Amino acid sequence: LVLATNSATRSRAMELGASRVELMLDTAVPMNMRPSPVAPQQPVTSAFTYLWVGRLIVLKGLRLALEAFEMAVVDADIKLRIVGDGPELAESRAWVCEHNLGDRVTFTGRLEWNEVSGEYDRADAFLFSSLRDSSGAQVLEAVAFGLPVVTLDHHGIGEFLPDEASVKVPVTTPTATKYHLAAALAGLANDRDGAKRKGDAATAFSREATWPNKVAIAETYLGALLTHDCTH
């Protein structure tokens, strides 16, 4: 038995000779993480705030996120908060200034966990733009706080995250992907009721994507394998 985090890895494992491959994320919602008992109520007139969390490296796709965000601000009152540090920070800040988005995009730099949890708590939705990532642990953090997720529809997160809790953008050409990502950002922000429903679905998913549930699934797999070995 081989456990894979996405269908691309599953296909490769089968090409290499694996007879049985099951999909399973390699992470889960942290056990000490729960959404606030009462989510902060944002005035309906305030800007819809997206949160991006991660290391600022090329593979995380921050430039794609920024370029799509620039297109989306034409059609929606949105803001973006970027949490994290890395080699792309200085260049990304310069890009934001060059494109006159300083009043819309905020870079927090690296934060302590209690500060990051506050960012999740205050955001309206989560933006995940990784170009290559098994799943993205920060997405599971986001859904634990009841945030709907706008994400590229690929890799583990595209397969495991429910459609009801997210807006998934098809990955095709760079230009088309950016266009569809911008449309997704504006569309969700302009449908606050829909965003609330997706946030509720995200919370429900987070209650399933826990380590105890993952352990139970793994024990089922192992139990079946042991039973098979003993009887054959």
N, C-alpha and C positions, 0 to 999 in steps of 0.2 A: 504494500500500500504506500502510495506517495501522496502527500498533501501539498497542494499548490495554491498560491495566492491569486492566480488569474488564469484565464483560459489559454493565453499564449504560453505560459510556463507549463500548463497541463499538456498542451499539444507537443511541446518540445520533449517533455518527459516520456510521452508515449512513443515518440520517434526514437528515443534512446532505449526503448525496450520495457518500460513500465507497463504492467498488465492492468493495473487499476490505479486511477488518479482521481482524488476527490478535491474539491475546492474548499479552502479554509483560509481565512485571513490569519496573518501571523501576529496580530495584535488584537486588543479588545479595549472597551471602555475602562479606564482606570477605576479601580474599586473605590477610591476615595473621592470620585468625582460625581457630583449630582447637580442637576439644575437648581436654581434658586427656588425656594418654596413659592415665591410670588415674583414673576418676571417683571422687571421695571417697565412701566408703561411709557412709551415714547409719544409725544404729541404728534397727531397726524400731520401737522404742518412742518414737522422737523424733517431734515434730510434722512433718507433711508441709508443706513450705514452698513457697509460690507466690511468684514474682517478677513485679513490674509495673515496667516501665521506660518513661519518656516525659516529655514536658512536661506539667505539670499545668494543662491548659486544659480547658474544657467539652467540646470535641469528642473528647477522648481517653476520655471516659466513666468517669472514676475514681469518681464518685459511684455509678454503676451497679455498678461492681466492688465497692465497699465495702458497699453494701446487700445484694448477693448473698452476699458473704463473711460478713456478719453472720448471714444465714439458714443458711449452710453450716456454721458452727461448732457448730450444734446437733447435727449428724449426723456430724461428722468432727473429728479432732484436727489442725487446720491453723493455719498462720501465713501472714502476708502481709508481704513487704518491698517498699516503694515507693521507687523510685529516680528522682529528678528534682526539678525546681523549677518554679515558675510561679505565676500569680495564684491558683490554687485551693489552694495549699499550706496557708495558714493556716486556711481554712475547713474543709479536709479533716481537718486535725489536730484542730480543735475538734469535728468530727462524731465522730471516733474516740473522743475523751475522753467526749463526751456519751453514747455508746453502750457505754461500759465495755469497749472493745476494745484498750485500751492495752497489754495483755500479749500481744496477738495480732498487732497491726499495728505495723510499724516504718517510719518515714519517715527515709530517709538523707539527703535533700536531693540537691543536685547533686554528683556524684562525678567524679573523673578516670577516664580509660578503664581504667587498670590496676585500679582499685578496682571498676569496673563489671564487668569480666571476672571478678573474684573472686566477685561476687554471682551471676553466671550459673553459675559453677562449683559454688557451694554450694547452689543451689536444687534443688528436686525437679521443678518444673514452671513453666511460664510462663503468665501471664494477660494476654490482650490484649482490651481492652474498647473500642477506638476506635469511635465512632459514625459517623465519616466519615473514611476514610483510604484512599488508593489501594491500599496493601498493608501497610505497616508494616515498616520496615527492622529494628526491634528483634526482630521475629519470626524473621527470618533469622539474626540474631545468636544467638537462643535455640536454634534447632535446630542451629546449629553446635556448641553445647555439649551437644547430646544431650537437650534438654529437650522433653518433650511439651507441647503448647500447648492451652489452653482458650481458645476465641475465639468471637466472634459470627460466624455463617455468612453473611457478606456481603462485598461489595467484593473486591478482589484476593486477599486472604488466604484468603477462603472458597473461592475457586475454585482456587488454586494449591497450597495446603497439603494434603498427602495426608490422607485420613481415618485412615489407619493411624498417623499421627504426631500426631493431635489429637483433641479433642472439640469439635465444632462445635455451637453453640447457635442454633436458629432465631430469627430476628428477627421478632416479631409485635407484640403490644401491649407497652407498657412493663412491666406487671405480669407477664405471662406470660414475657417475656424474662428478667426478673430471677429468676423462679422457676426456669426451666430452667437459667440460669447457675449458680444456687446448687446445684442438683442435680448439675450437671456437676462443680463444684468438689469436692463431697463424694464423688461417685462415683469420681472418679479417685484421690482421696486414700485411699479405702478399698480400692482395688484396686492394691496396690503392684506386683504382678506385671504387671498390665495396663499400668501406668504405665511400667514398665521396657521392655515391648515397644514401646510408643509412642515412648519415648525412643530406642530403637534405630532405629526407622523414621525418626525425626526426623534422626538422624545420617546415615542413608543419603540422605535427601532433601537434606541440606545439601551433600553431595558432588556432587549434580547441579546445585544452584542457585548455581553459581559464575560469576564474570565470564568465564572462558575458554569455558565452555559457552554463555553468552549471546552472546558474540562470534561463536561458530561458527554459532549459529542466525541471527543477524543477517546474517552473510556469505552464508548459504544464501539468505535472502530477497533480498538485494541482487544476488547472482549470477543468480538467476532473473529478476529485473527487468531487469538489463542484457542478458541473453540475449534476452529477449522484445523489448526495444527494438531490438536489433541485427538481429533477424530480421523485424521488422515496420516 
